[in-house]
């Protein structure tokens, strides 16, 4: 495949998709050291540290990965699957090229089910999609129609992302999916419209911050409801070596809470820093002669914020979250202590 054939630079991570991030972060992504053992079942970088997780998500959320073709993704899956079975380096590959292929695979396939994810729901689509949507939300906020439309677009996109990146392998009923989506849209719209009515006579900066408040409220509605199947049935928990122990509702609750926090922080820079800078620029007359320039100005700032905030906020918490056995649901706790008395912690995919 053309995509994989371009994995050819021996000093850095090879893929042109991965090298896009290297140009932005030349220090942390240099790969001069060699690993004595390659374990594709774990991320390349130490997930026990924030820096290791940041490196991991900078590669995983690379927006150019979203443009990889289906044939390239299938080839990446084939290479990764064969290596896991044989533990033999594919012909023409070395360690860096193999890891580049693995990150392409991870960007498109669900970690629990192994299914190919819808392209707009992948984390690699976060930066370009959120740049457009967030930029429009904080630009077109003065009319009710514009507020309703862009909040609806944002919640529709969020619903796609939340469903695509849900933890576990339990299917979500269509009725629950629709209910979650409607609740999130209702929460975002009611919050935005209510706050807009309250800030009409206040400083313009308050009106510019209304979209962020609406997004915060909607996140705490949308994410739990979209993943309500995990709250009802539990999310799979595993031992350190990957042995499945059962399903835990408490682990699901804990993981969903972490995701809500990281999503709010992910939106924070683009939806607060950008309006503040724009407000200052407007007051100083930067857009007096060309008022339409405010649109590309805000899109640039939002894009810059989102490009950094998405991976750095995803890295706040380990995706393979840990929870103590004592904190598990009573029945599961008894089972684990009976069958695995030496285990003090179990692990689960908290989702993104």
Backbone torsions as a table, in degrees:
resi	resn	phi	psi	omega
1	UNK	NA	142.6	-177.9
2	UNK	-57.8	-43.6	-178.2
3	UNK	-56.9	-49.1	-176.9
4	UNK	-75.3	-27.1	178.8
5	UNK	-67.4	-18.2	-178.7
6	UNK	-88.0	4.5	177.8
7	UNK	-82.0	83.6	-167.6
8	UNK	-135.8	2.6	-177.7
9	UNK	-92.6	120.0	-172.2
10	UNK	-81.0	-12.5	-176.4
11	UNK	-93.6	-26.1	-175.7
12	UNK	-129.5	177.3	175.1
13	UNK	-63.3	130.4	-159.6
14	UNK	-76.4	-43.9	-170.0
15	UNK	-56.0	141.9	176.3
16	UNK	-63.9	-26.3	176.7
17	UNK	-69.3	-43.8	178.9
18	UNK	-71.0	-38.1	-179.3
19	UNK	-63.8	-23.2	174.8
20	UNK	-56.9	-42.3	177.8
21	UNK	-74.3	-31.3	-179.7
22	UNK	-62.6	-36.3	-179.8
23	UNK	-63.3	-31.2	179.5
24	UNK	-82.7	-31.5	-174.3
25	UNK	-130.8	67.4	-170.6
26	UNK	-67.1	-20.3	-176.0
27	UNK	-85.4	-51.1	-170.7
28	UNK	-77.5	-16.3	-176.9
29	UNK	-103.4	4.6	176.7
30	UNK	-68.6	137.2	-173.9
31	UNK	-121.2	58.1	-179.4
32	UNK	-75.4	-27.5	-177.6
33	UNK	-82.3	156.8	179.7
34	UNK	-115.3	140.2	179.6
35	UNK	-90.9	139.9	-179.3
36	UNK	-76.1	-23.1	-179.5
37	UNK	-144.7	132.1	-178.3
38	UNK	-99.5	119.3	178.4
39	UNK	-121.0	98.6	-177.1
40	UNK	-74.3	-5.8	177.4
41	UNK	-80.5	-7.4	177.7
42	UNK	-126.9	155.4	175.5
43	UNK	-60.8	156.6	-177.9
44	UNK	-67.0	-34.8	-175.3
45	UNK	-102.7	152.1	-176.2
46	UNK	-59.9	113.8	-179.0
47	UNK	-82.8	1.0	176.2
48	UNK	-83.9	-7.0	178.9
49	UNK	-122.6	152.8	179.4
50	UNK	-64.3	-41.9	-179.1
51	UNK	-61.9	-39.8	177.7
52	UNK	-63.7	-42.1	178.5
53	UNK	-67.7	-36.9	179.1
54	UNK	-62.8	-44.4	177.2
55	UNK	-59.3	-43.7	-178.8
56	UNK	-60.4	-48.7	-175.6
57	UNK	-77.3	-25.0	173.6
58	UNK	-61.0	-34.7	177.3
59	UNK	-81.1	-40.7	-176.3
60	UNK	-67.7	-34.9	-177.3
61	UNK	-95.6	8.6	178.3
62	UNK	-50.2	116.3	-174.7
63	UNK	-62.7	-24.7	-178.7
64	UNK	-70.9	-21.9	176.4
65	UNK	-60.1	-27.2	-178.6
66	UNK	-65.7	-17.2	-177.2
67	UNK	-98.9	4.5	177.0
68	UNK	-66.1	141.4	-178.1
69	UNK	-75.7	163.0	178.3
70	UNK	-61.2	-37.5	179.9
71	UNK	-66.3	-36.8	177.2
72	UNK	-66.0	-40.5	-179.9
73	UNK	-67.3	-40.7	178.6
74	UNK	-66.2	-36.9	177.0
75	UNK	-65.3	-40.3	177.8
76	UNK	-63.4	-41.4	178.6
77	UNK	-63.8	-40.3	179.2
78	UNK	-62.1	-45.4	-179.2
79	UNK	-63.2	-46.2	-178.3
80	UNK	-64.9	-44.3	-179.4
81	UNK	-62.6	-44.1	-179.1
82	UNK	-66.5	-38.0	179.4
83	UNK	-67.0	-38.6	179.3
84	UNK	-62.5	-34.4	-178.7
85	UNK	-78.9	-45.1	-171.9
86	UNK	-96.2	-23.3	-174.7
87	UNK	60.2	22.4	178.5
88	UNK	-109.7	137.0	179.6
89	UNK	-66.3	127.2	179.4
90	UNK	-61.4	150.5	179.2
91	UNK	-57.2	133.4	178.8
92	UNK	82.3	3.8	-178.5
93	UNK	-109.1	154.0	165.7
94	UNK	-131.3	-173.0	-173.6
95	UNK	-59.6	-45.7	-177.6
96	UNK	-65.7	-42.5	179.9
97	UNK	-65.5	-37.1	177.9
98	UNK	-64.6	-43.5	179.4
99	UNK	-66.3	-37.2	176.8
100	UNK	-61.1	-40.5	177.2
101	UNK	-65.8	-39.7	179.2
102	UNK	-63.8	-39.6	179.1
103	UNK	-69.3	-32.9	173.6
104	UNK	-64.7	-42.7	177.3
105	UNK	-60.3	-47.8	-178.1
106	UNK	-63.5	-29.1	-177.5
107	UNK	-72.2	-15.7	-173.0
108	UNK	-121.6	-18.0	-175.4
109	UNK	-115.7	138.3	-176.9
110	UNK	-66.2	134.2	-176.2
111	UNK	-66.6	-24.7	-179.1
112	UNK	-93.8	-48.5	-174.4
113	UNK	-90.5	-23.0	-176.7
114	UNK	77.4	3.4	-178.9
115	UNK	-80.9	150.0	176.9
116	UNK	-70.5	129.9	-176.7
117	UNK	-86.2	150.7	175.3
118	UNK	-58.9	134.5	-168.9
119	UNK	-58.5	-39.4	-178.4
120	UNK	-74.9	-14.4	178.2
121	UNK	-91.6	-8.4	-180.0
122	UNK	-72.8	152.4	179.4
123	UNK	-65.5	-23.7	178.1
124	UNK	-69.4	-17.2	178.4
125	UNK	-91.1	-5.3	-176.2
126	UNK	-60.8	-49.0	-175.0
127	UNK	-62.3	-54.0	-179.4
128	UNK	-65.3	-40.6	-178.7
129	UNK	-69.2	-44.8	-179.5
130	UNK	-69.8	-27.9	175.3
131	UNK	-61.4	-47.0	-179.0
132	UNK	-68.1	-50.1	-174.8
133	UNK	-67.6	-48.1	-179.5
134	UNK	-64.4	-42.2	178.2
135	UNK	-57.9	-41.7	179.3
136	UNK	-71.6	-36.5	179.7
137	UNK	-63.1	-40.0	-177.2
138	UNK	-89.8	-3.9	175.7
139	UNK	-98.2	-46.0	-178.1
140	UNK	-104.7	77.5	-175.8
141	UNK	-121.4	-2.0	-170.8
142	UNK	-84.5	-24.7	-179.7
143	UNK	-107.4	152.5	-179.9
144	UNK	-63.2	-41.4	-178.7
145	UNK	-61.7	-43.9	-179.7
146	UNK	-66.4	-40.8	178.9
147	UNK	-61.1	-47.1	-179.4
148	UNK	-62.0	-46.3	-175.7
149	UNK	-63.5	-48.4	-174.7
150	UNK	-76.0	-29.1	173.0
151	UNK	-68.0	-37.1	176.7
152	UNK	-65.1	-45.1	178.0
153	UNK	-59.3	-44.0	-178.4
154	UNK	-63.4	-43.9	-179.1
155	UNK	-70.8	-31.3	174.9
156	UNK	-64.2	-44.9	177.8
157	UNK	-64.3	-43.4	178.8
158	UNK	-60.8	-39.2	179.3
159	UNK	-62.5	-40.8	178.1
160	UNK	-63.0	-45.1	-179.2
161	UNK	-65.0	-45.7	-178.2
162	UNK	-63.5	-41.2	-179.9
163	UNK	-69.5	-41.6	-178.8
164	UNK	-63.5	-38.3	-175.1
165	UNK	-101.5	20.7	179.2
166	UNK	-63.1	152.1	179.2
167	UNK	-82.9	154.5	173.5
168	UNK	80.9	-174.7	-176.1
169	UNK	-123.2	17.3	-179.6
170	UNK	-85.5	127.4	179.7
171	UNK	-69.7	147.1	178.9
172	UNK	-97.9	123.2	179.5
173	UNK	-57.5	147.1	-179.0
174	UNK	-59.3	-38.8	-179.7
175	UNK	-62.3	-40.0	179.0
176	UNK	-70.1	-36.0	178.2
177	UNK	-62.8	-44.9	179.9
178	UNK	-66.3	-42.1	179.6
179	UNK	-62.6	-42.1	179.7
180	UNK	-63.7	-44.1	-179.2
181	UNK	-63.5	-45.8	-179.5
182	UNK	-64.5	-40.3	179.5
183	UNK	-64.1	-42.0	-180.0
184	UNK	-66.5	-43.7	178.1
185	UNK	-62.4	-43.9	178.9
186	UNK	-62.5	-42.3	179.1
187	UNK	-64.1	-43.5	-179.4
188	UNK	-67.0	-44.7	-177.4
189	UNK	-67.9	-44.3	-179.7
190	UNK	-64.4	-39.9	177.9
191	UNK	-63.9	-46.8	-177.9
192	UNK	-64.5	-45.9	-178.1
193	UNK	-67.9	-39.0	178.8
194	UNK	-64.1	-47.4	-178.7
195	UNK	-67.7	-35.7	177.1
196	UNK	-60.1	-37.5	179.5
197	UNK	-70.0	-24.7	-177.8
198	UNK	-87.4	-21.0	-174.4
199	UNK	-105.2	8.6	-177.3
200	UNK	-57.3	-38.3	-177.1
201	UNK	-99.4	11.5	179.7
202	UNK	-99.3	-179.9	177.4
203	UNK	-59.6	143.8	-179.2
204	UNK	-55.4	-26.7	-178.3
205	UNK	-62.4	-32.9	179.8
206	UNK	-67.2	-39.2	178.5
207	UNK	-65.3	-34.9	179.8
208	UNK	-68.4	-23.8	-177.6
209	UNK	-91.2	-7.0	179.9
210	UNK	-58.0	-44.1	179.4
211	UNK	-56.0	-36.6	179.8
212	UNK	-66.0	-42.4	178.5
213	UNK	-61.2	-40.2	179.4
214	UNK	-65.9	-40.5	179.2
215	UNK	-64.5	-41.0	178.5
216	UNK	-59.6	-49.6	-179.6
217	UNK	-61.4	-41.6	-178.2
218	UNK	-67.5	-35.8	179.8
219	UNK	-59.9	-39.7	-178.5
220	UNK	-78.1	-4.6	172.5
221	UNK	-101.5	-50.4	-172.5
222	UNK	-64.4	-49.8	-173.9
223	UNK	-64.1	-50.9	178.5
224	UNK	-61.6	-38.9	-178.7
225	UNK	-71.8	-39.5	179.9
226	UNK	-65.2	-27.9	-179.5
227	UNK	-111.1	28.7	-177.6
228	UNK	-64.1	-24.6	177.1
229	UNK	-59.8	-35.8	177.4
230	UNK	-69.8	-37.6	179.3
231	UNK	-68.3	-30.7	-178.6
232	UNK	-84.6	-45.6	-174.5
233	UNK	-103.4	-14.3	-178.4
234	UNK	94.4	159.9	176.3
235	UNK	-109.3	146.0	-178.0
236	UNK	-60.8	136.1	175.6
237	UNK	-120.2	150.1	-171.9
238	UNK	-135.5	162.0	170.8
239	UNK	-78.6	175.1	-179.4
240	UNK	-61.4	-29.2	-178.6
241	UNK	-93.8	7.5	173.7
242	UNK	96.2	6.4	178.0
243	UNK	-74.4	125.0	-178.0
244	UNK	-74.9	130.5	-176.4
245	UNK	-105.1	-23.6	-176.5
246	UNK	148.5	-162.7	-179.6
247	UNK	-118.9	139.4	-177.7
248	UNK	-126.5	123.9	176.1
249	UNK	-72.9	-35.1	-179.5
250	UNK	-68.5	-37.3	176.1
251	UNK	-64.3	-39.6	178.4
252	UNK	-62.6	-44.5	179.5
253	UNK	-61.1	-43.8	179.8
254	UNK	-64.3	-45.4	-178.9
255	UNK	-65.2	-41.9	179.7
256	UNK	-64.9	-37.4	176.7
257	UNK	-61.5	-41.5	178.5
258	UNK	-64.7	-39.1	179.7
259	UNK	-66.0	-41.0	178.3
260	UNK	-59.0	-44.6	-179.6
261	UNK	-63.2	-47.4	-177.9
262	UNK	-66.2	-34.0	178.9
263	UNK	-66.9	-40.3	177.9
264	UNK	-64.3	-45.4	179.4
265	UNK	-66.0	-30.5	178.0
266	UNK	-64.3	-37.3	-178.8
267	UNK	-83.1	-18.4	-172.9
268	UNK	-56.0	-54.0	-175.9
269	UNK	-61.3	-49.9	-176.3
270	UNK	-65.2	-32.5	-174.6
271	UNK	-98.4	-3.1	176.4
272	UNK	-121.8	-49.0	179.7
273	UNK	-64.5	-44.9	-179.3
274	UNK	-60.3	-49.4	177.4
275	UNK	-60.6	-37.1	179.7
276	UNK	-65.0	-45.2	178.8
277	UNK	-65.0	-41.8	179.1
278	UNK	-63.5	-40.3	179.4
279	UNK	-62.6	-42.6	178.1
280	UNK	-64.1	-44.3	-179.9
281	UNK	-63.1	-38.2	179.4
282	UNK	-67.0	-43.7	179.6
283	UNK	-62.8	-29.1	179.7
284	UNK	-89.8	6.6	173.6
285	UNK	78.7	21.7	-177.0
286	UNK	-65.2	-29.5	-176.1
287	UNK	-111.1	17.5	-177.0
288	UNK	-61.9	-45.4	-177.4
289	UNK	-79.4	-32.5	-178.8
290	UNK	-132.3	78.1	-175.6
291	UNK	-61.4	-27.4	-179.6
292	UNK	-70.6	-14.4	179.0
293	UNK	-66.9	-14.3	178.6
294	UNK	-63.5	-28.4	-178.1
295	UNK	-67.8	-56.7	177.4
296	UNK	-64.7	-29.5	177.9
297	UNK	-61.9	-47.4	-179.5
298	UNK	-70.4	-37.9	178.3
299	UNK	-62.0	-39.2	178.1
300	UNK	-63.5	-46.6	-179.4
301	UNK	-64.3	-43.9	179.2
302	UNK	-62.6	-45.2	179.4
303	UNK	-59.1	-40.9	178.6
304	UNK	-63.7	-45.6	-179.4
305	UNK	-64.8	-46.5	-176.2
306	UNK	-65.7	-39.1	-179.4
307	UNK	-58.2	-38.0	179.3
308	UNK	-87.3	-41.7	-172.7
309	UNK	-67.3	-36.4	-177.5
310	UNK	-58.6	-56.9	-180.0
311	UNK	-70.4	-36.6	-176.0
312	UNK	-70.9	-30.9	176.9
313	UNK	-82.8	-31.9	172.6
314	UNK	-60.8	-30.9	-176.6
315	UNK	-79.8	-5.8	-178.3
316	UNK	-60.3	-36.3	-178.5
317	UNK	-128.0	140.9	178.8
318	UNK	-63.5	130.3	179.0
319	UNK	-63.1	-34.1	174.6
320	UNK	-89.5	80.7	-174.1
321	UNK	-73.6	153.6	179.3
322	UNK	-115.2	146.4	175.9
323	UNK	-142.6	141.0	-177.7
324	UNK	-70.2	150.5	179.5
325	UNK	-60.4	-36.4	-179.5
326	UNK	-65.3	-19.5	-179.2
327	UNK	-92.5	-1.5	-178.8
328	UNK	-75.6	169.2	174.9
329	UNK	-58.3	144.0	-173.7
330	UNK	-50.3	-48.3	-177.4
331	UNK	-64.9	-44.2	-179.9
332	UNK	-67.2	-36.9	179.0
333	UNK	-60.8	-44.9	179.6
334	UNK	-63.5	-41.4	-179.6
335	UNK	-63.8	-44.3	-178.8
336	UNK	-65.5	-43.9	-179.4
337	UNK	-66.0	-30.8	-179.9
338	UNK	-75.0	-45.1	-175.2
339	UNK	-89.6	-23.6	-178.7
340	UNK	-136.6	68.8	-173.2
341	UNK	-62.7	-21.1	-177.4
342	UNK	-88.0	-7.4	-177.9
343	UNK	-84.1	129.8	177.7
344	UNK	-109.3	-21.4	179.2
345	UNK	-133.8	149.4	172.7
346	UNK	-124.9	166.9	-172.3
347	UNK	-128.8	153.1	179.4
348	UNK	-155.0	159.5	177.0
349	UNK	-84.8	113.4	-177.4
350	UNK	-76.5	-11.9	-175.9
351	UNK	83.1	178.0	-179.5
352	UNK	-126.1	NA	NA
